[in-house]
Amino acid sequence: MYPKKLRQTVLSDYQTCENTIPQLAKKHHISRYTIMAWRRKAALLRRTRGQRRQAQPSPRTRRIADLAKIYKYEVVGEMFGITKQAVCRIVKRWGHV
């Protein structure tokens, strides 16, 4: 049986930090299945799958968006080894930043 304080700490970490469940389990020396069970009992929402949305573009992405303002998307795509559609997606997402 685990102390109530540990459960509260783990669930608080789950809600506030970016660590995965296996990382939290390792940090607190408990099973990941225990964390999932506690999460279900506390009726906490599951996290979404996939990578978290970035707040700022990477330097490479910034460079692609900047060059796309000057050159055609095809040319920029060839420079970076990506398709013109990928360049278009980058410009739509990061062109205003």
A tleap script that builds the chain and sets N, CA, C and O, in Angstrom:
source leaprc.protein.ff14SB
mol = sequence {
  NMET TYR PRO LYS LYS LEU ARG GLN THR VAL
  LEU SER ASP TYR GLN THR CYS GLU ASN THR
  ILE PRO GLN LEU ALA LYS LYS HIE HIE ILE
  SER ARG TYR THR ILE MET ALA TRP ARG ARG
  LYS ALA ALA LEU LEU ARG ARG THR ARG GLY
  GLN ARG ARG GLN ALA GLN PRO SER PRO ARG
  THR ARG ARG ILE ALA ASP LEU ALA LYS ILE
  TYR LYS TYR GLU VAL VAL GLY GLU MET PHE
  GLY ILE THR LYS GLN ALA VAL CYS ARG ILE
  VAL LYS ARG TRP GLY HIE CVAL
}
set mol.1.N position { 0.842 -1.183 0.000 }
set mol.1.CA position { 0.000 0.000 0.000 }
set mol.1.C position { 0.885 1.243 0.000 }
set mol.1.O position { 1.848 1.344 0.761 }
set mol.2.N position { 0.541 2.168 -0.857 }
set mol.2.CA position { 1.335 3.390 -0.989 }
set mol.2.C position { 0.750 4.511 -0.138 }
set mol.2.O position { -0.464 4.579 0.052 }
set mol.3.N position { 1.607 5.387 0.373 }
set mol.3.CA position { 1.098 6.511 1.165 }
set mol.3.C position { 0.262 7.454 0.287 }
set mol.3.O position { 0.519 7.602 -0.908 }
set mol.4.N position { -0.725 8.076 0.895 }
set mol.4.CA position { -1.616 8.980 0.175 }
set mol.4.C position { -0.844 10.176 -0.393 }
set mol.4.O position { -1.166 10.678 -1.470 }
set mol.5.N position { 0.163 10.617 0.335 }
set mol.5.CA position { 0.961 11.754 -0.111 }
set mol.5.C position { 1.688 11.426 -1.421 }
set mol.5.O position { 1.805 12.287 -2.293 }
set mol.6.N position { 2.173 10.196 -1.563 }
set mol.6.CA position { 2.839 9.777 -2.790 }
set mol.6.C position { 1.861 9.834 -3.965 }
set mol.6.O position { 2.198 10.314 -5.047 }
set mol.7.N position { 0.649 9.337 -3.733 }
set mol.7.CA position { -0.374 9.355 -4.785 }
set mol.7.C position { -0.654 10.792 -5.231 }
set mol.7.O position { -0.731 11.069 -6.428 }
set mol.8.N position { -0.805 11.694 -4.279 }
set mol.8.CA position { -1.069 13.094 -4.603 }
set mol.8.C position { 0.096 13.718 -5.370 }
set mol.8.O position { -0.116 14.472 -6.320 }
set mol.9.N position { 1.307 13.409 -4.964 }
set mol.9.CA position { 2.489 13.937 -5.638 }
set mol.9.C position { 2.576 13.437 -7.071 }
set mol.9.O position { 2.835 14.214 -7.990 }
set mol.10.N position { 2.363 12.149 -7.260 }
set mol.10.CA position { 2.443 11.559 -8.599 }
set mol.10.C position { 1.368 12.134 -9.511 }
set mol.10.O position { 1.652 12.491 -10.654 }
set mol.11.N position { 0.148 12.226 -9.022 }
set mol.11.CA position { -0.939 12.767 -9.846 }
set mol.11.C position { -0.732 14.248 -10.152 }
set mol.11.O position { -1.090 14.725 -11.229 }
set mol.12.N position { -0.156 14.962 -9.205 }
set mol.12.CA position { 0.166 16.371 -9.454 }
set mol.12.C position { 1.230 16.485 -10.540 }
set mol.12.O position { 1.119 17.314 -11.443 }
set mol.13.N position { 2.257 15.651 -10.449 }
set mol.13.CA position { 3.299 15.629 -11.484 }
set mol.13.C position { 2.716 15.249 -12.839 }
set mol.13.O position { 3.102 15.814 -13.863 }
set mol.14.N position { 1.800 14.308 -12.850 }
set mol.14.CA position { 1.173 13.858 -14.089 }
set mol.14.C position { 0.447 15.014 -14.770 }
set mol.14.O position { 0.503 15.153 -15.992 }
set mol.15.N position { -0.230 15.840 -13.983 }
set mol.15.CA position { -0.999 16.939 -14.546 }
set mol.15.C position { -0.133 18.119 -14.964 }
set mol.15.O position { -0.446 18.798 -15.942 }
set mol.16.N position { 0.940 18.369 -14.245 }
set mol.16.CA position { 1.696 19.601 -14.487 }
set mol.16.C position { 2.962 19.443 -15.317 }
set mol.16.O position { 3.375 20.396 -15.978 }
set mol.17.N position { 3.579 18.292 -15.307 }
set mol.17.CA position { 4.857 18.183 -16.005 }
set mol.17.C position { 4.713 17.453 -17.327 }
set mol.17.O position { 3.691 16.822 -17.598 }
set mol.18.N position { 5.731 17.546 -18.131 }
set mol.18.CA position { 5.734 16.974 -19.469 }
set mol.18.C position { 6.283 15.553 -19.510 }
set mol.18.O position { 6.403 14.976 -20.591 }
set mol.19.N position { 6.617 14.982 -18.367 }
set mol.19.CA position { 7.173 13.631 -18.345 }
set mol.19.C position { 6.123 12.601 -18.747 }
set mol.19.O position { 4.931 12.778 -18.494 }
set mol.20.N position { 6.578 11.540 -19.368 }
set mol.20.CA position { 5.686 10.443 -19.711 }
set mol.20.C position { 5.404 9.612 -18.471 }
set mol.20.O position { 6.066 9.767 -17.445 }
set mol.21.N position { 4.420 8.732 -18.570 }
set mol.21.CA position { 4.088 7.865 -17.432 }
set mol.21.C position { 5.271 6.966 -17.059 }
set mol.21.O position { 5.566 6.832 -15.872 }
set mol.22.N position { 5.963 6.341 -18.031 }
set mol.22.CA position { 7.141 5.548 -17.644 }
set mol.22.C position { 8.223 6.382 -16.945 }
set mol.22.O position { 8.889 5.894 -16.033 }
set mol.23.N position { 8.395 7.628 -17.368 }
set mol.23.CA position { 9.378 8.492 -16.713 }
set mol.23.C position { 8.950 8.818 -15.278 }
set mol.23.O position { 9.769 8.824 -14.359 }
set mol.24.N position { 7.657 9.086 -15.106 }
set mol.24.CA position { 7.155 9.345 -13.747 }
set mol.24.C position { 7.298 8.110 -12.864 }
set mol.24.O position { 7.663 8.211 -11.693 }
set mol.25.N position { 7.008 6.945 -13.437 }
set mol.25.CA position { 7.128 5.702 -12.673 }
set mol.25.C position { 8.561 5.484 -12.203 }
set mol.25.O position { 8.799 5.091 -11.061 }
set mol.26.N position { 9.497 5.740 -13.086 }
set mol.26.CA position { 10.908 5.570 -12.730 }
set mol.26.C position { 11.315 6.587 -11.657 }
set mol.26.O position { 12.028 6.255 -10.710 }
set mol.27.N position { 10.849 7.828 -11.823 }
set mol.27.CA position { 11.191 8.894 -10.878 }
set mol.27.C position { 10.682 8.577 -9.472 }
set mol.27.O position { 11.386 8.813 -8.490 }
set mol.28.N position { 9.473 8.047 -9.373 }
set mol.28.CA position { 8.859 7.793 -8.066 }
set mol.28.C position { 8.996 6.330 -7.604 }
set mol.28.O position { 8.490 5.960 -6.545 }
set mol.29.N position { 9.682 5.511 -8.403 }
set mol.29.CA position { 9.948 4.111 -8.056 }
set mol.29.C position { 8.665 3.308 -7.837 }
set mol.29.O position { 8.534 2.565 -6.864 }
set mol.30.N position { 7.723 3.479 -8.767 }
set mol.30.CA position { 6.487 2.705 -8.732 }
set mol.30.C position { 6.185 2.208 -10.147 }
set mol.30.O position { 6.832 2.625 -11.108 }
set mol.31.N position { 5.220 1.336 -10.267 }
set mol.31.CA position { 4.848 0.782 -11.557 }
set mol.31.C position { 4.034 1.792 -12.371 }
set mol.31.O position { 3.265 2.576 -11.813 }
set mol.32.N position { 4.211 1.764 -13.685 }
set mol.32.CA position { 3.416 2.658 -14.535 }
set mol.32.C position { 1.943 2.276 -14.492 }
set mol.32.O position { 1.074 3.130 -14.667 }
set mol.33.N position { 1.660 1.013 -14.262 }
set mol.33.CA position { 0.278 0.562 -14.161 }
set mol.33.C position { -0.390 1.124 -12.902 }
set mol.33.O position { -1.594 1.382 -12.890 }
set mol.34.N position { 0.395 1.306 -11.862 }
set mol.34.CA position { -0.129 1.930 -10.650 }
set mol.34.C position { -0.537 3.370 -10.938 }
set mol.34.O position { -1.592 3.821 -10.493 }
set mol.35.N position { 0.296 4.086 -11.678 }
set mol.35.CA position { -0.018 5.471 -12.032 }
set mol.35.C position { -1.293 5.526 -12.876 }
set mol.35.O position { -2.151 6.381 -12.658 }
set mol.36.N position { -1.412 4.615 -13.835 }
set mol.36.CA position { -2.608 4.604 -14.684 }
set mol.36.C position { -3.860 4.294 -13.866 }
set mol.36.O position { -4.922 4.865 -14.114 }
set mol.37.N position { -3.739 3.399 -12.901 }
set mol.37.CA position { -4.881 3.074 -12.044 }
set mol.37.C position { -5.272 4.278 -11.186 }
set mol.37.O position { -6.455 4.586 -11.047 }
set mol.38.N position { -4.286 4.950 -10.616 }
set mol.38.CA position { -4.555 6.144 -9.824 }
set mol.38.C position { -5.212 7.230 -10.677 }
set mol.38.O position { -6.124 7.925 -10.227 }
set mol.39.N position { -4.737 7.362 -11.901 }
set mol.39.CA position { -5.306 8.357 -12.812 }
set mol.39.C position { -6.780 8.053 -13.082 }
set mol.39.O position { -7.616 8.956 -13.073 }
set mol.40.N position { -7.092 6.783 -13.321 }
set mol.40.CA position { -8.486 6.389 -13.567 }
set mol.40.C position { -9.361 6.653 -12.340 }
set mol.40.O position { -10.469 7.176 -12.462 }
set mol.41.N position { -8.858 6.288 -11.160 }
set mol.41.CA position { -9.629 6.493 -9.928 }
set mol.41.C position { -9.878 7.979 -9.666 }
set mol.41.O position { -10.938 8.354 -9.167 }
set mol.42.N position { -8.910 8.815 -10.000 }
set mol.42.CA position { -9.043 10.257 -9.785 }
set mol.42.C position { -9.840 10.923 -10.908 }
set mol.42.O position { -10.105 12.124 -10.852 }
set mol.43.N position { -10.220 10.151 -11.921 }
set mol.43.CA position { -11.006 10.649 -13.069 }
set mol.43.C position { -10.280 11.771 -13.815 }
set mol.43.O position { -10.895 12.730 -14.280 }
set mol.44.N position { -8.965 11.628 -13.915 }
set mol.44.CA position { -8.180 12.603 -14.681 }
set mol.44.C position { -8.240 12.245 -16.161 }
set mol.44.O position { -8.290 11.070 -16.524 }
set mol.45.N position { -8.236 13.250 -16.995 }
set mol.45.CA position { -8.250 13.018 -18.430 }
set mol.45.C position { -6.924 12.441 -18.886 }
set mol.45.O position { -5.863 12.770 -18.356 }
set mol.46.N position { -7.011 11.574 -19.882 }
set mol.46.CA position { -5.791 11.024 -20.473 }
set mol.46.C position { -5.138 12.102 -21.329 }
set mol.46.O position { -5.813 12.984 -21.861 }
set mol.47.N position { -3.852 12.020 -21.451 }
set mol.47.CA position { -3.127 12.941 -22.319 }
set mol.47.C position { -3.347 12.541 -23.770 }
set mol.47.O position { -3.622 11.382 -24.079 }
set mol.48.N position { -3.222 13.515 -24.643 }
set mol.48.CA position { -3.339 13.210 -26.059 }
set mol.48.C position { -2.068 12.540 -26.536 }
set mol.48.O position { -1.003 12.701 -25.941 }
set mol.49.N position { -2.192 11.795 -27.607 }
set mol.49.CA position { -1.029 11.113 -28.161 }
set mol.49.C position { -0.215 12.090 -28.999 }
set mol.49.O position { -0.715 13.127 -29.435 }
set mol.50.N position { 1.035 11.740 -29.210 }
set mol.50.CA position { 1.868 12.514 -30.113 }
set mol.50.C position { 2.683 13.579 -29.414 }
set mol.50.O position { 2.658 13.732 -28.192 }
set mol.51.N position { 3.390 14.290 -30.227 }
set mol.51.CA position { 4.300 15.307 -29.743 }
set mol.51.C position { 3.533 16.566 -29.351 }
set mol.51.O position { 2.523 16.896 -29.974 }
set mol.52.N position { 4.003 17.265 -28.331 }
set mol.52.CA position { 3.371 18.510 -27.902 }
set mol.52.C position { 3.595 19.600 -28.950 }
set mol.52.O position { 4.638 19.636 -29.604 }
set mol.53.N position { 2.627 20.471 -29.103 }
set mol.53.CA position { 2.722 21.555 -30.076 }
set mol.53.C position { 3.802 22.541 -29.649 }
set mol.53.O position { 3.847 22.965 -28.493 }
set mol.54.N position { 4.659 22.898 -30.575 }
set mol.54.CA position { 5.761 23.803 -30.276 }
set mol.54.C position { 5.272 25.236 -30.176 }
set mol.54.O position { 4.347 25.636 -30.884 }
set mol.55.N position { 5.892 26.006 -29.298 }
set mol.55.CA position { 5.552 27.411 -29.148 }
set mol.55.C position { 6.335 28.267 -30.135 }
set mol.55.O position { 5.844 29.300 -30.588 }
set mol.56.N position { 7.533 27.848 -30.465 }
set mol.56.CA position { 8.398 28.581 -31.386 }
set mol.56.C position { 8.982 27.622 -32.410 }
set mol.56.O position { 9.234 26.460 -32.093 }
set mol.57.N position { 9.203 28.093 -33.644 }
set mol.57.CA position { 9.789 27.207 -34.649 }
set mol.57.C position { 11.272 26.947 -34.381 }
set mol.57.O position { 11.953 27.749 -33.742 }
set mol.58.N position { 11.749 25.823 -34.876 }
set mol.58.CA position { 13.170 25.523 -34.761 }
set mol.58.C position { 13.927 26.441 -35.724 }
set mol.58.O position { 13.318 27.014 -36.627 }
set mol.59.N position { 15.239 26.592 -35.549 }
set mol.59.CA position { 16.003 27.438 -36.472 }
set mol.59.C position { 15.868 26.988 -37.934 }
set mol.59.O position { 15.800 27.821 -38.837 }
set mol.60.N position { 15.830 25.684 -38.158 }
set mol.60.CA position { 15.688 25.166 -39.524 }
set mol.60.C position { 14.333 25.554 -40.114 }
set mol.60.O position { 14.248 25.992 -41.261 }
set mol.61.N position { 13.292 25.391 -39.330 }
set mol.61.CA position { 11.949 25.739 -39.782 }
set mol.61.C position { 11.840 27.239 -40.032 }
set mol.61.O position { 11.224 27.667 -41.008 }
set mol.62.N position { 12.432 28.026 -39.158 }
set mol.62.CA position { 12.446 29.489 -39.339 }
set mol.62.C position { 13.125 29.859 -40.656 }
set mol.62.O position { 12.639 30.717 -41.393 }
set mol.63.N position { 14.253 29.207 -40.946 }
set mol.63.CA position { 15.001 29.481 -42.178 }
set mol.63.C position { 14.161 29.114 -43.406 }
set mol.63.O position { 14.147 29.850 -44.392 }
set mol.64.N position { 13.466 27.983 -43.345 }
set mol.64.CA position { 12.618 27.558 -44.464 }
set mol.64.C position { 11.522 28.585 -44.706 }
set mol.64.O position { 11.271 28.963 -45.850 }
set mol.65.N position { 10.867 29.040 -43.642 }
set mol.65.CA position { 9.785 30.027 -43.777 }
set mol.65.C position { 10.311 31.338 -44.340 }
set mol.65.O position { 9.646 31.973 -45.158 }
set mol.66.N position { 11.502 31.750 -43.908 }
set mol.66.CA position { 12.081 32.994 -44.411 }
set mol.66.C position { 12.442 32.891 -45.887 }
set mol.66.O position { 12.170 33.811 -46.658 }
set mol.67.N position { 13.054 31.776 -46.283 }
set mol.67.CA position { 13.435 31.602 -47.685 }
set mol.67.C position { 12.216 31.455 -48.598 }
set mol.67.O position { 12.266 31.825 -49.771 }
set mol.68.N position { 11.124 30.914 -48.057 }
set mol.68.CA position { 9.913 30.730 -48.860 }
set mol.68.C position { 9.274 32.068 -49.229 }
set mol.68.O position { 8.478 32.139 -50.165 }
set mol.69.N position { 9.620 33.120 -48.500 }
set mol.69.CA position { 9.125 34.455 -48.846 }
set mol.69.C position { 9.849 35.016 -50.066 }
set mol.69.O position { 9.335 35.899 -50.752 }
set mol.70.N position { 11.044 34.496 -50.328 }
set mol.70.CA position { 11.877 35.007 -51.415 }
set mol.70.C position { 11.812 34.108 -52.646 }
set mol.70.O position { 11.650 34.592 -53.766 }
set mol.71.N position { 11.939 32.801 -52.436 }
set mol.71.CA position { 12.010 31.837 -53.532 }
set mol.71.C position { 10.720 31.029 -53.647 }
set mol.71.O position { 9.882 31.040 -52.746 }
set mol.72.N position { 10.578 30.337 -54.759 }
set mol.72.CA position { 9.445 29.429 -54.939 }
set mol.72.C position { 9.577 28.272 -53.952 }
set mol.72.O position { 10.676 27.917 -53.524 }
set mol.73.N position { 8.433 27.696 -53.603 }
set mol.73.CA position { 8.425 26.592 -52.647 }
set mol.73.C position { 9.224 25.398 -53.142 }
set mol.73.O position { 9.871 24.710 -52.352 }
set mol.74.N position { 9.183 25.150 -54.436 }
set mol.74.CA position { 9.939 24.023 -55.001 }
set mol.74.C position { 11.434 24.197 -54.758 }
set mol.74.O position { 12.126 23.253 -54.377 }
set mol.75.N position { 11.923 25.418 -54.982 }
set mol.75.CA position { 13.359 25.695 -54.824 }
set mol.75.C position { 13.769 25.518 -53.359 }
set mol.75.O position { 14.797 24.911 -53.061 }
set mol.76.N position { 12.959 26.052 -52.458 }
set mol.76.CA position { 13.264 25.926 -51.024 }
set mol.76.C position { 13.224 24.455 -50.613 }
set mol.76.O position { 14.064 24.002 -49.834 }
set mol.77.N position { 12.255 23.716 -51.133 }
set mol.77.CA position { 12.159 22.295 -50.834 }
set mol.77.C position { 13.397 21.535 -51.271 }
set mol.77.O position { 13.888 20.668 -50.548 }
set mol.78.N position { 13.900 21.859 -52.454 }
set mol.78.CA position { 15.121 21.203 -52.938 }
set mol.78.C position { 16.319 21.539 -52.058 }
set mol.78.O position { 17.179 20.690 -51.825 }
set mol.79.N position { 16.375 22.779 -51.570 }
set mol.79.CA position { 17.492 23.181 -50.696 }
set mol.79.C position { 17.543 22.338 -49.420 }
set mol.79.O position { 18.619 21.995 -48.932 }
set mol.80.N position { 16.358 22.010 -48.888 }
set mol.80.CA position { 16.284 21.317 -47.606 }
set mol.80.C position { 15.900 19.848 -47.722 }
set mol.80.O position { 15.784 19.150 -46.714 }
set mol.81.N position { 15.702 19.378 -48.954 }
set mol.81.CA position { 15.374 17.968 -49.151 }
set mol.81.C position { 13.961 17.608 -48.721 }
set mol.81.O position { 13.717 16.502 -48.238 }
set mol.82.N position { 13.026 18.544 -48.895 }
set mol.82.CA position { 11.632 18.284 -48.564 }
set mol.82.C position { 10.757 18.663 -49.762 }
set mol.82.O position { 11.239 19.275 -50.714 }
set mol.83.N position { 9.497 18.306 -49.716 }
set mol.83.CA position { 8.599 18.610 -50.836 }
set mol.83.C position { 8.079 20.040 -50.732 }
set mol.83.O position { 8.166 20.679 -49.684 }
set mol.84.N position { 7.536 20.524 -51.851 }
set mol.84.CA position { 6.971 21.874 -51.823 }
set mol.84.C position { 5.730 21.924 -50.934 }
set mol.84.O position { 5.410 22.973 -50.374 }
set mol.85.N position { 5.026 20.787 -50.800 }
set mol.85.CA position { 3.875 20.730 -49.907 }
set mol.85.C position { 4.305 20.894 -48.445 }
set mol.85.O position { 3.618 21.539 -47.653 }
set mol.86.N position { 5.448 20.301 -48.106 }
set mol.86.CA position { 5.974 20.446 -46.747 }
set mol.86.C position { 6.358 21.898 -46.480 }
set mol.86.O position { 6.141 22.412 -45.382 }
set mol.87.N position { 6.928 22.554 -47.485 }
set mol.87.CA position { 7.272 23.968 -47.349 }
set mol.87.C position { 6.001 24.784 -47.142 }
set mol.87.O position { 5.971 25.689 -46.307 }
set mol.88.N position { 4.960 24.469 -47.894 }
set mol.88.CA position { 3.686 25.171 -47.760 }
set mol.88.C position { 3.114 25.011 -46.355 }
set mol.88.O position { 2.616 25.979 -45.779 }
set mol.89.N position { 3.178 23.806 -45.797 }
set mol.89.CA position { 2.686 23.577 -44.433 }
set mol.89.C position { 3.474 24.401 -43.419 }
set mol.89.O position { 2.905 24.960 -42.481 }
set mol.90.N position { 4.775 24.468 -43.617 }
set mol.90.CA position { 5.621 25.251 -42.714 }
set mol.90.C position { 5.254 26.728 -42.794 }
set mol.90.O position { 5.156 27.401 -41.767 }
set mol.91.N position { 5.053 27.233 -44.002 }
set mol.91.CA position { 4.711 28.635 -44.178 }
set mol.91.C position { 3.342 28.937 -43.556 }
set mol.91.O position { 3.164 29.979 -42.926 }
set mol.92.N position { 2.385 28.036 -43.730 }
set mol.92.CA position { 1.067 28.251 -43.122 }
set mol.92.C position { 1.154 28.265 -41.609 }
set mol.92.O position { 0.460 29.047 -40.958 }
set mol.93.N position { 1.991 27.418 -41.039 }
set mol.93.CA position { 2.106 27.326 -39.587 }
set mol.93.C position { 2.978 28.435 -38.999 }
set mol.93.O position { 2.637 29.011 -37.967 }
set mol.94.N position { 4.108 28.736 -39.656 }
set mol.94.CA position { 5.102 29.628 -39.058 }
set mol.94.C position { 5.386 30.890 -39.864 }
set mol.94.O position { 6.234 31.686 -39.460 }
set mol.95.N position { 4.717 31.098 -40.972 }
set mol.95.CA position { 5.030 32.251 -41.822 }
set mol.95.C position { 4.843 33.593 -41.159 }
set mol.95.O position { 5.547 34.542 -41.503 }
set mol.96.N position { 3.930 33.710 -40.232 }
set mol.96.CA position { 3.638 34.989 -39.567 }
set mol.96.C position { 4.583 35.307 -38.413 }
set mol.96.O position { 4.635 36.449 -37.956 }
set mol.97.N position { 5.324 34.323 -37.941 }
set mol.97.CA position { 6.181 34.515 -36.760 }
set mol.97.C position { 7.465 35.205 -37.134 }
set mol.97.O position { 8.308 35.450 -36.272 }
savepdb mol mol.pdb
quit
